[in-house]
Amino acid sequence: MKPMSVLGLLLIIGGVVALAIGRFSYTTEEKVVELGPLVATASEEHTVQIPDLAGIAAIVAGIALVVVARRRA
């Protein structure tokens, strides 16, 4: 399988996953207070929205790469 086809398939899969999930979250910890040996931390959850347009664009670009790779074969 050609590298362009593999990249195209990965873009298609990534686009479908982005459309299905829509967002992902991650947690960070930061120091709030540090008094000698005592340390107080706070956890904060961040959510990142994945735009639908990004998922659609990845799918379209993946399809284009697969088509171009097959035409060159």
C-alpha positions in Angstrom: 0.0 0.0 0.0 1.3 3.4 -0.9 2.2 6.0 1.8 -0.4 8.4 0.3 -3.1 5.8 0.7 -2.1 5.1 4.2 -2.1 8.8 5.1 -5.5 9.1 3.4 -7.0 6.2 5.4 -5.6 7.7 8.6 -7.2 11.1 7.8 -10.5 9.4 7.1 -10.4 7.4 10.4 -9.4 10.5 12.3 -12.2 12.6 10.8 -14.8 10.0 11.6 -13.5 9.8 15.2 -13.5 13.6 15.5 -17.1 13.7 14.3 -18.2 10.9 16.6 -16.5 12.2 19.8 -16.8 15.9 19.3 -14.6 16.9 22.3 -12.0 15.6 24.7 -11.0 16.5 28.2 -7.8 16.6 30.1 -6.8 17.5 33.7 -4.0 19.7 34.9 -2.7 20.2 38.4 -1.2 23.4 39.6 0.3 24.5 42.9 -2.0 26.8 44.8 0.0 27.3 48.0 3.5 26.2 49.1 4.3 26.7 52.7 7.6 25.0 53.5 7.0 21.2 53.2 3.3 21.7 52.8 2.0 22.0 49.2 -1.6 22.5 48.2 -2.6 21.7 44.6 -5.7 22.2 42.6 -6.9 20.0 39.7 -8.6 21.8 36.8 -10.4 20.0 34.0 -10.1 21.5 30.5 -12.4 20.6 27.6 -11.4 21.0 24.0 -14.1 21.1 21.4 -13.3 19.6 18.0 -15.2 21.6 15.3 -17.4 19.5 12.9 -15.8 21.3 10.0 -12.3 19.9 11.0 -13.7 16.3 11.0 -15.4 16.8 7.6 -12.2 18.5 6.1 -10.1 15.5 7.3 -12.5 13.0 5.7 -12.6 14.9 2.4 -8.8 15.3 2.4 -8.4 11.6 3.1 -10.7 10.6 0.3 -8.8 12.9 -2.1 -5.4 11.3 -1.1 -6.8 7.8 -1.6 -8.2 8.7 -5.0 -5.0 10.4 -6.1 -2.9 7.4 -4.9 -5.1 5.0 -6.9 -4.9 7.0 -10.1 -1.1 7.0 -9.9 -1.0 3.2 -9.6 
